Amino acid sequence: MKMKIEPWFGCGLATLVTTVVAVSAAAELPNYEGSFELQVRSNIVDGFNLPPNSSFNSKTPSLADTGMVAVSLGIVAGDVDTVGLWLGGGGVGSAVWTNDSGPFISDCSLNNSGLAVFPLGFASPDGLYFFDDFDGSSGLLTNKPIGSSAWTGAEVNVSGQTAFRAKFSTKHAWVSYDGEVNPPYHALEIGLEPTSPYWYLYTPSFNDQRLIAGKTSLAADHDADQIIVCDELGACTVLVEDADADPTSPFSSFANSVSLTNTGLVAFNAGLVAGGEGVFLTDGMTTLTIADTTMPEISAIDFFGPSANDSGQVVFRAFDDTGLMAIFVGDGQGLARVVSEHDLVPTDLGEGRIDQHDSSVVFGGAPDINNAGDVAFIATLTPADNNQIEWGSGLFIAYGSRIFADGFESGDTGAWAVTSP
């Protein structure tokens, strides 16, 4: 039986989840088979929608509800001093912004209006930068609060507000920014206050209500962990705790990254006191098991964080029952396999395979899901019949809400019909 999740936004939050509900009944989820479209491919000798010898290896894409997708570029056209931002959709796109001063670029975030934000280090100056696809403008967004030296986990919401984790020497703060000139401009400096109960703050997640959620540690050595949600004024509520913080908790540990939806749901990976690990979705009142290692389809959960949409669909990386790397989407009632190691996919060079010439990892970064159920992911490619030839890495969208129209070929635009999953 499906457990109903009552969203907590606007109706108050429970302070602790005490049970984990495993749901196994079948549910209708998107069928991703045959829905793949290559957006961009990077390789040493060639590329698709990107100059040769560019790279987005180990980066996580950001997928908007519009079907547009962005990814940070660690190297552009073989110049190790040049980083960039790739933006596109429908099989078309390009590097829309570059910087050749030798900075380091972290993962980007893209909203539905085409506004992307991304942190730069070793730049002049360091800080959080932006690119706006509406008018092509770009530049430094902020390098505040004063005294901060790094800005990680940046996300931009529908209003153009951003949130990130700012580093101050050995401490951190979760910051929400909306163009305010003077600090604290709604900075959540809970990691800095002398009376703060938090010993450490991890990568946050941000939503359209300007709420921030994330993992925190209450004690040194990363012990006694919680997942909390905080508003722009710094009022925080506990959603779940591990067994070090609450001995009755079923969770032995939490992974470092979470995903907060606009409906007040938080997806997270966790280890279990009873053994094994899983992916979970909570509203602070009820926690659903999206997937765990007792399920026949799953042998292990990858350490990359999950991504959830407003319907409660969660995408995550895992290993399947044969030990192959795979990406799944679940909703607490069922699982849909998006793509797996060795799967055949369409590319600009013809039919390709998600593979490596050896046992190396085939997926890069974490997958992302939008509110249409579409999934963006990065995978290494080879020819279908020879995994000793490298075709580099491809950024794909697997369409959960669309089917390809007759005559569709990779690279066509506007060639899908909208359907209900």
Secondary structure, 3 states (H helix, E strand, C coil): CCCCCCCCCCCCCCCCCCCCEECCCCCCCCCCCCCEEEEEEECCCCEECCCCCCECCCCCCEECCCCCEEEEECEECCECCCEEEEEEECCEEEEEEEECCCCEECCCEECCCCEEEEEEECCCCCEEEEEECCCCCEEEEECCCCCCCEEEEEEECCCCCEEEEEEECCEEEEEEECCCCCCCCCEECCCCCCCCCCCEECCCEECCCCCEEEEEEEEHHHEEEEEEEECCCCCEEEEEECCCCCCCCCEEEEEEEEEECCCCCEEEEEEECCCCEEEEEECCCCEEEEEECCCCCEEEECCCCCEECCCCCEEEEEEECCCCEEEEEECCCCEEEEEECCCEEEECCEEEEECCCCCCCCEEEEEEECCCCCEEEEEEEEECCCCCCCCCEEEEEECCCEEECCCCCCCCCCCEEECCC
